[in-house]
Amino acid sequence: QVQLVESGGGLVQAGGSLRLSCAASGRTFSSYAMAWFRQAPGKEREFVAAISWTGGSTYYVDSVKGRFTISGDNAKNTVYLQMNSLKPEDTAVYYCAARRQPPPYYPGSPSSYSYWGQGTQVTVSS
């Protein structure tokens, strides 16, 4: 059974930084892409960033461009999200996701990913 385990969440003041990590564990697992989504209370799950291991392409929602950076190690099935200049509106539970099927797919759609972590809380105080 494949598990995605996130870590690195916490409470930070506005303008601060956090680095989220997500590692896949379990049986031999290889993915074509991994991504981060987030969900704030009362809101739908929102795409944040994705990385494709084929070519290393990255994708971001407009609201985090220039502040967040997704990176990772395909061989280790690990993905990171460096979050800088955090804002109170970034407060949410952040979920890691992974896709095993080859392209084509839409990086920003939750339905593109088959595996999900349990989430890690990020709270940004004003």
C-alpha positions as CSV (number, residue, x, y, z in Angstrom):
1,Q,0.0,0.0,0.0
2,V,1.4,3.4,-1.0
3,Q,1.3,6.2,1.5
4,L,2.1,9.8,1.1
5,V,3.2,11.5,4.3
6,E,3.5,15.2,4.6
7,S,5.5,17.2,7.2
8,G,6.6,20.7,7.8
9,G,3.4,22.5,8.5
10,G,2.9,24.9,11.5
11,L,2.2,28.4,12.7
12,V,4.1,31.3,11.2
13,Q,3.7,35.0,11.1
14,A,2.8,36.8,7.9
15,G,5.9,37.3,5.8
16,G,7.5,34.2,7.2
17,S,8.5,31.0,5.5
18,L,7.8,27.3,5.8
19,R,9.0,24.2,3.9
20,L,6.7,21.3,3.4
21,S,7.9,17.9,2.6
22,C,6.1,14.8,1.2
23,A,7.5,11.4,0.9
24,A,5.9,8.3,-0.6
25,S,6.4,5.0,1.2
26,G,5.2,1.5,0.8
27,R,5.6,-0.9,-2.1
28,T,7.8,0.1,-5.0
29,F,6.2,3.3,-6.3
30,S,7.0,5.5,-9.2
31,S,5.1,8.6,-10.3
32,Y,4.9,10.8,-13.3
33,A,4.0,13.9,-11.3
34,M,3.4,15.2,-7.8
35,A,1.5,18.2,-6.6
36,W,0.4,20.2,-3.7
37,F,-3.2,21.2,-3.0
38,R,-4.7,23.1,-0.1
39,Q,-8.1,23.4,1.5
40,A,-9.2,26.3,3.7
41,P,-12.2,25.9,6.0
42,G,-15.4,26.2,4.1
43,K,-13.7,26.2,0.7
44,E,-13.0,23.7,-2.0
45,R,-9.7,22.0,-2.4
46,E,-7.4,24.3,-4.5
47,F,-4.4,23.5,-6.7
48,V,-1.2,25.1,-5.4
49,A,1.7,23.7,-7.4
50,A,2.8,20.6,-9.4
51,I,5.9,19.1,-10.8
52,S,6.3,16.7,-13.7
53,W,9.2,14.4,-13.5
54,T,9.3,14.2,-17.3
55,G,11.3,17.3,-18.1
56,G,10.9,18.8,-14.7
57,S,8.1,21.2,-15.7
58,T,6.5,23.1,-12.8
59,Y,3.0,24.7,-12.5
60,Y,1.7,27.2,-10.0
61,V,-1.6,28.8,-9.2
62,D,-1.3,32.6,-9.8
63,S,-1.7,33.5,-6.2
64,V,1.5,31.8,-5.2
65,K,3.8,32.5,-8.2
66,G,7.0,34.2,-7.1
67,R,6.4,33.1,-3.4
68,F,6.2,29.3,-3.5
69,T,8.7,26.9,-5.1
70,I,8.0,23.2,-5.8
71,S,10.9,20.8,-6.1
72,G,11.6,17.2,-5.5
73,D,13.6,14.0,-6.1
74,N,11.9,11.6,-8.4
75,A,14.2,8.7,-7.4
76,K,13.1,9.2,-3.8
77,N,9.5,10.0,-4.6
78,T,9.8,13.1,-2.5
79,V,8.4,16.5,-3.2
80,Y,8.9,19.8,-1.4
81,L,7.1,23.1,-1.2
82,Q,9.1,26.1,-0.2
83,M,6.7,28.8,0.9
84,N,8.0,32.3,1.4
85,S,6.3,35.7,2.1
86,L,3.4,33.8,3.6
87,K,0.1,35.6,3.9
88,P,-2.9,34.9,6.1
89,E,-4.9,33.8,3.1
90,D,-2.4,30.9,2.7
91,T,-3.8,29.4,5.8
92,A,-5.1,25.9,4.9
93,V,-4.5,22.2,5.2
94,Y,-1.9,21.4,2.5
95,Y,-2.2,18.0,0.8
96,C,0.4,16.2,-1.2
97,A,-0.7,14.2,-4.3
98,A,0.9,11.8,-6.8
99,R,0.1,10.6,-10.2
100,R,1.2,7.3,-11.7
101,Q,-0.4,7.4,-15.1
102,P,1.6,8.9,-18.0
103,P,0.5,12.1,-19.7
104,P,-1.7,13.7,-20.9
105,Y,-3.3,15.1,-17.8
106,Y,-4.2,18.5,-16.3
107,P,-1.8,19.3,-13.5
108,G,-4.3,21.5,-11.7
109,S,-7.1,19.1,-11.4
110,P,-7.5,16.9,-8.3
111,S,-8.8,14.1,-10.5
112,S,-5.4,13.8,-12.2
113,Y,-4.0,12.3,-9.0
114,S,-4.6,8.9,-7.5
115,Y,-2.7,9.1,-4.3
116,W,-3.1,11.6,-1.5
117,G,-1.6,12.4,1.8
118,Q,-3.4,13.1,5.0
119,G,-2.6,16.8,5.0
120,T,-0.6,19.2,7.1
121,Q,-1.9,22.4,8.7
122,V,-0.4,25.7,7.7
123,T,-1.5,28.7,9.7
124,V,-0.3,32.2,8.9
125,S,-1.1,34.8,11.5
126,S,-1.5,38.5,10.7
